[in-house]
Amino acid sequence: MNEKIEIVKKIIRALHEGKDVKTLKEEFRDILSKISPFEIPIIEQELIKEGMEISEILRLCDLHVELFRDFLESRELSDVPRGHPIDLLMKENEYILKQAEALNLYANFIEKESDMEKIKGIMKEIHKILGELRKIRIHYRKVQMLVFPYLERRGVIAVPRVLWGREDKIIVGLRELYQLFLKAQEDPSKYVKKLADKMKNIANETLELIFRENKILYPAAWALLSEGEWAAIHEIAMDIGYIVEVKDEWKPKAKPIMPYELKDTKISEEQIKKLPEEFKATLRSIEPDRYEIKKEGDIELSTGFLSKEEIEAVFSSLPLEITYANNDARVKFYTESRISGGFVRTKTIVGRRVGFCHPPRLENFVMNVIKELKEGKEDYKEFWTRIGDRIIRVLIVTVKNKRGEMLGVLEIVEDFTEVIKNPDEIMKKIMVL
């Protein structure tokens, strides 16, 4: 370890002189090949003890990423196309790794530093890192919502549930860490030790999860999923967005395939051979999910399938009521909520001029609102009114198709009486999930 620390010191000095990471990696290839990516934080901790400035040690972040990438390329992931979802998810992990490593470094610094003025200066840097780490939720959302469903369809349940549990633990931990950070800002002497402990805990858990994703999850998904499945993931992931810049465009040749469209989900012997050893153990007793979600008579919508009966039941179960008028300002559809009531409407209003559904004193007002929305001045208008002792919010919203063309307007009526009259009681009910 002493030899490794000395080499790392030389590398930091060389980085300070302007040499780039790849050149140094070649120059110190032999010793670096013996350094695990997981030894870097230990070496960094020793350097802090020796009094090296954090700003200097932070230069190692890029080296850490390079070593980590080399380690993973031996896991059969070197042939992933640039811009492919796996390529971008791993680049996100590289970015997250840098933030977690910096968090760990600052934790070690503030834990041992007694000068409160220096600690206050470091707190500004910690605040920036916490802001960047909050983006981690976007990374996890793509893994949870896009990659996991394809594994679950094949009957692979344990890996997604375990990883999601770890991801959720980090999200909750970051929330707790931020609250602790705010307390430490107010009273560093009282909270700085607790803050440092929590920072190290979150940093270590994040690094471990990065390792599990890159070493186990992505190689397994790469071996199991078809190009059509990756095409679907790619399309939706681009809509969600990445926390790193997408420099390369991946163009799949296959048509996107959704998890529910998969018929043959049996894992072949050839695929099993390509799986990480840690993943193979989970395949002993899996049962593919063959559930058919689309039933006869279902209407296919852009976000799923519903029968006519389900559509009517869903609308009546909403805690609000809506009325839809088309571009000709004619009422075409309305709902009746079984949970909360709004304005009185009957089926006889279908086909009626929307202005005539209101008293004459309000007709011009309603039509002017619709005119302004059609002119594109606003996307919606908000109004508040009363029905007896109930306080009602009314939203008039433009309804547009995917091309941005206006189809009509939607009146959404929602009862806000309890929220307004008993705000303290509502606040007590709030759960942070």
Buried (B, 14 or more C-beta within 10 A) or exposed (E): EEEBBEBBBBBBEBBEEEEEBEEBBEBBEEBBEEBEBBBBBBBBBBBBEEEBEBEBBBBBBBBBBBBBBBBBEEBBBEEBEEBBBBBBBBBBBBBBBBBBBBBBBBBBBBBEBEEEEEBEEBBEBBEEBBEBBBBBBBBBBBBBEBBBBBBBBBBBBBBBEEBBEBBEEBBEBBEEBBEBBEBBBEEBEEBBEEBBEBBBBBBBBBBBBBBBBBBBBBBBBBBBBEBBBBBBBBEBBBEEEBBBEBEEEBEBEEEBBBBBBBEEBEBEEEBEEBBBEBBEEBBEEBEBBEEEEEEEEBEEEEEEBBEEEEEEEEBEEBEBBBBBBBEEBBBBEBBBBEEBBBBEBEEEBEEBBBBBBBEEEEBEEBBEBBEEBBEEEEEEBEEEEEBEEBBBBBBBBBBEEEEEEBBBBBBBBBBEBEEEEEEEEEEEEEEEE
